Amino acid sequence: METVKYLLNEDRMPTSWYNIAADLPAPPPAVLHPGTKQPIGPDDLAPLFPMGLIMQEVSSEREIEIPDEVQSIYRQWRPSPLYRARRLEQALDTPAKIYYKYEGVSPAGSHKPNTAVAQAYYNKQEGVKRLVTETGAGQWGSSLAFAGALFGLEVLVYMVKVSYNQKPYRRALMEAYGARVVASPSTETNAGRAILAEHPDSTGSLGIAISEAVEIAAQDPDARYALGSVLNHVLLHQTVIGLESLAQLEMAGDYPDIIVGCTGGGSNFAGIAFPFIGAKLRGERDVRVVAVEPAACPSLTRGQYAYDFGDTAGMTPLVKMHTLGHGFVPSGIHAGGLRYHGMAPMVSHLLQLGQFEATNVQQLETFTAGLTFARAEGILPAPEANHAVAGAINEALRCKEAGEAKTILFNLCGHGHFDLQAYTDFQAGKLKDFEYSAEEVAMALAGLPS
Ligand SMILES: Cc1ncc(COP(=O)(O)O)c(C=O)c1O
């Protein structure tokens, strides 16, 4: 019998997250205060985040215990399955072995609840009443809305306007969990009003929605801000994905030669890849790791490695990262979760250290890959996940050309059940590729803080 799913029992779910900071040959550059430009300390972040998360942000402990209550909620859907994509392998006629870790089994349909539940837990512990956040495609917003419902926290979500209009059922899901959802840019904040005054038709961006959420959270002593990607603690929480994959591949008697993940802010990529990159850094096992991003928002492949703000209005601390400039507003591609001008500082640092390679793909190629995958494996991927699918298919086809039976692992970070309009439009020939506008990016990069 050929095994298709490698399943771990609940008692084999990881009890600690993996912190890659412990294995780095050099620490990442300091985070700077936006006003003084001096390195910040934990207290500077206290108006925005609970101390439990801030201490994880700066920790260099290799293993950080997952609180029992978080583990108990994780068990609603974790451990998630690892699939061997036997039917995709056949369809591609490749000698490669393809595995995918499927995070679409979570209640919100993606990897995002792995950190939403942890963030809600630490906020609740410290008496916070309300969480304010941004969301692109709505995956993160639904995840925080779900986590807020479990912990009795109010959730307010600024949703990027283009996605608010493209994905009304994501909004409905957030509201079903009890959250309030506002299209961003909105007239509720100074940041939103300033953008609308200059660009009344703005379709929004993650950077703008972050500015709105940070502004509201900073004014309300009972509220804190929650971010769905980019920060060290978010990447940390996602490492359950890679830790489970390690155990599941062991069940399969395999180890990846190549790992592929899509990158928006870097969290699902970090989740699957960091435990393996850690083994590489410790000199235990080698692996090639590939990050795939949209050609319309290519921060890793065409951005600059520089200090920049995490949001458009310049309210967040300055972090050194691969960035297209905080003023960059990406085109309205359907992979809303990948429309972010920057990249996680930890992921950026590892790229500088040569620990992985980055590539970009156009929107139409990603949807073609998604349909090839769905027609072989049955699961319809989220548009973001289609970037990883396209990357994995390209690697498998390279193996076919070279006649190499490599083992490929990729993160199928979410399903596309709320993205059916995008698939309908793709099949009707209505989607297009977006040329990366060099002039626009040059303008945005010119606005980098000196
Ligand atoms: C399904 C899915 N994949 C990927 C991403 C990108 O985020 P990250 O790079 O942090 O995983 C998002 C973000 O919303 C998402 O919803």
The ligand as a Gaussian input file, in Angstrom:
#p B3LYP/6-31G(d) Opt

LIG

0 1
 C       -2.863000      31.676000       2.730000
 C       -1.792000      32.687000       2.965000
 N       -0.540000      32.379000       2.618000
 C        0.475000      33.249000       2.779000
 C        0.264000      34.498000       3.307000
 C        1.413000      35.431000       3.407000
 O        1.864000      35.679000       4.677000
 P        3.191000      35.038000       5.220000
 O        4.294000      35.322000       4.241000
 O        3.397000      35.702000       6.516000
 O        2.936000      33.587000       5.370000
 C       -1.020000      34.877000       3.704000
 C       -1.236000      36.184000       4.315000
 O       -2.307000      36.647000       4.528000
 C       -2.066000      33.951000       3.523000
 O       -3.324000      34.265000       3.861000

